[in-house]
Amino acid sequence: MRTHQYPVDLTDEQIEEFGRELDAIRDEVFDDRGERDRAYILKVIKTQRTLAVSARFVIYASLFFLPA
């Protein structure tokens, strides 16, 4: 028996089961995070900061090539 207003043809029990499956996937992903993920995030942060500093240097250096 449907008591929801969603535009799907699922019973309340099927929707609850789907929610439990999504929760299980989320928990599995959160439990799997570790040192490898931490290292990747730190590498991305370092790369972004390096690119930002490099871009500022290029902008500053380009000022010397402007016509007088």
C-alpha positions in Angstrom: 0.0 0.0 0.0 1.4 3.4 -1.0 1.2 6.2 1.4 3.8 8.5 -0.2 3.5 11.2 -2.9 6.7 10.3 -4.8 6.4 9.9 -8.6 7.6 6.2 -8.5 5.8 2.9 -8.4 7.4 1.5 -5.3 5.9 0.4 -2.0 6.9 2.0 1.3 8.9 -1.1 2.1 10.8 -1.0 -1.2 11.7 2.7 -0.6 12.9 1.8 3.0 15.0 -1.1 1.6 16.5 1.2 -1.0 17.4 3.7 1.7 19.0 1.0 3.8 21.1 -0.1 0.8 22.2 3.5 0.2 23.1 3.8 3.8 25.2 0.6 3.6 27.1 1.9 0.6 27.8 5.2 2.3 29.0 3.4 5.5 31.2 1.2 3.3 32.8 4.2 1.6 33.3 6.1 4.9 34.9 3.0 6.5 37.2 2.5 3.5 38.8 6.0 3.7 42.3 6.0 4.9 45.9 7.1 4.5 45.8 6.8 0.7 42.8 9.2 0.5 44.5 11.6 2.9 47.7 11.7 0.8 45.7 12.3 -2.3 43.8 15.2 -0.8 47.0 16.8 0.5 48.6 16.3 -2.9 45.6 18.1 -4.6 45.9 21.0 -2.1 49.6 21.3 -2.7 49.1 21.3 -6.4 46.4 24.0 -6.2 48.5 26.2 -4.0 51.5 25.8 -6.4 49.4 26.7 -9.4 48.0 29.8 -7.6 51.5 31.0 -6.7 52.8 30.2 -10.2 49.9 32.1 -11.8 50.6 35.2 -9.6 54.3 35.0 -10.6 53.4 34.8 -14.3 51.0 37.8 -14.0 53.7 39.8 -12.2 56.4 38.8 -14.7 54.1 39.8 -17.6 54.1 43.4 -16.4 57.7 43.7 -17.7 56.6 42.8 -21.2 53.9 45.5 -21.5 54.7 48.2 -24.1 55.8 51.5 -22.6 
